[in-house]
Amino acid sequence: MAFQEFEQMMILQQLEFVELEADNHPRRFYQAQNVFEELSDKQFIKKFRLSKELAGELIEVLTPYMSEQTRKTSISIERKVLTALRFFASGSYQLDIGDNRSSGLSQASVSRCITEVTDAMNMSDVVKRYVHFPDSFEKLNTIRRGFYEKTGVPGVIGCIDCTHIAIFPPRSEGLYAEHIYVNRKGYHSINTQLVCDSDTRILNVNANYPGSTHDSYIWRQSCVSTYMENLHSNGHSSYFLLGDSGYPLRSWLLTPLSDPTPDSPDARYNNWLTSTRSTIERCNGILKMRFRCLLKHRVLHYHPERASKIIIACTILHNMCINDNIPVPINEPDDPVNIDFGMYDAQIIPDPVVGQQLTIGRRMQQLVIRSYFTRR
């Protein structure tokens, strides 16, 4: 064996190295940075959005669903997770990450890391661990109490709205034709439904529909819609969500009134609803500022199915940060002056139901107005 070959073998046995060059090029090996040791807590959060403790927790949770390291030069689960976290946080795609010494990987390797980590984070057990709508009266009452303490009106258990996540124009052989992904603002997107609590914690996410889909249609197909309807059908009518005028009025989903008289009970109700519902707008802003791959000017360069999984992965990470009180990152130098957060007023369409459900919804709306917004 040549001395040079022997020397290289000894180096690889002593240090953990990762491949930098793409296939069909001479291989070079570089020692990747140990970010857990070399970065301060503040630097780590700025780079990966999670604290070191949360990153360790995520690695532990995802390990059963990922491929273990099989040889010295293969990529460890820790490095895969950190590589994906850096992509979610930066939104500047694989070139930025491939050049980053904390990953030290080729772009092809980065892409495989993002795919494997995203798939693991979309496993049902992982999603349910971090993103879940309240499934007991104890949990419903806890969320309702959170809104009541902040707004003074009991009953609210969530705010709902949709946000557009920009994607690269997909091929037409997918589930939907390419033009179906073009939203009202003229760009391709996934129209993503979010429901959050008073602390901007995401309770439900639905990232299955193309950009041209109306918010109210996504809501009608939602499991949360069915859950809320069943809750009220069984007599538990003291729980409801808040939505904008693009949603149908129901006893379990209160919406604004049209053109109320100024300083009237109806106007005060509208002001309260708008103020409370702004929680979902704040939630969306925090989600996208923290995980910038979701910002419109970044654009997810993935097919819609993969983009949907990335969105869900980011909502999981968002909740981890909310639960652990991780500070929200500030604007970065390359941000546009006016960031488009992808939330637009939905077009008001005629309510397809004009019978009992709408009547009961109006009664609930008037009950709230009489109880809390009529001066005595």
Salt bridges, closest charged atoms under 4 A:
GLU16 OE2 - ARG79 NH1 3.31
GLU21 OE2 - ARG28 NH2 2.49
ASP41 OD1 - LYS52 NZ 3.69
ASP96 OD2 - ARG86 NE 3.80
GLU116 OE1 - LYS80 NZ 2.94
ASP119 OD1 - ARG306 NH1 2.80
ASP119 OD1 - LYS309 NZ 3.02
ASP135 OD1 - LYS139 NZ 3.02
ASP161 OD2 - ARG277 NH1 3.07
GLU178 OE2 - HIS188 NE2 2.38
ASP197 OD2 - ARG201 NH1 2.66
ASP199 OD1 - LYS150 NZ 2.73
ASP199 OD2 - ARG201 NH1 3.97
ASP263 OD1 - ARG268 NH1 3.54
ASP263 OD1 - ARG375 NH2 3.48
GLU281 OE2 - ARG277 NH2 3.13
GLU305 OE1 - HIS303 ND1 3.08
GLU332 OE2 - ARG49 NH2 3.33
GLU332 OE1 - ARG292 NE 3.65
ASP334 OD2 - ARG298 NH1 2.94
ASP335 OD2 - ARG292 NH2 2.27
ASP335 OD1 - HIS297 NE2 3.74
ASP340 OD2 - LYS296 NZ 3.68
ASP351 OD2 - ARG250 NH1 2.89
